Amino acid sequence: MVELLLVIGLSAIILPALLAGFLVSREGKAQHGQRAQAINILNKTIEGVRSVREKGWVLFANNGTFHPEVSGSSWQLVAGEYTDTAGFKTKVDISDVNRGACPGVDCGKIVTFGGTLDPSSRKVVATIAWELPYASSIAETFYITRYLDNNGHIDTTTSDFTIGATHTSTVTQNPPAADGEVILG
């Protein structure tokens, strides 16, 4: 009889802990599966954003919330957040980038406050969120810069180059067939 009471007492202590562990493990497996799918969607979203940027800075450089979609044989950014049939919400937030003033400690570095607007860089935050089995999300923050088509500022005439600036080791000339030439010293 004492042995039976001892077994019942131990079972009352051990069984609830075991059952709770099994339930948490089962729910954790479902959450892990959702996270794996979300990582796959996030990687696809980032590649879609990069693909749109490769087509041209003008298609990419607008601030706001977007999601990438395939249109024909290429990606495009569509305004707003997208929720797929599995319940994953995809959004891409694009915003301006400011850089620290030169000379200074933050010269050319990306700064959160102050600084000067960099027309050739954008901050991108891609976020994937889901509700089941637990409300969760993953996000990736990265910066995209205009490079091959970087025409933030172009001096096309001698007056463009010389207005309000002091130049060291440079000379401008006005050949007869053109509006100007810059010669580096």
WOUR-V733851 format. One line per field, one symbol per residue. ss: DSSP state (H for helix, E for strand, C for the rest). A space follows every 50 residues. Layout:
ss: ???
This chain:
ss: CHHHHHHHHHHHHHHHHHHHHHHHHHHHHHHHHHHHHHHHHHHHHHHHHH HHHHHCHHHHCCCEEEEEEEECCEEEEEECCEECCCCCEEEEEEEEEEEE CCCCCCECCEECCCCEEEEEEEEEEEEEEECCCCCEEEEEEEEEECCCCC CCCCCCCHHHHHCCCCCCCEEEECCCCCCCEEEEC
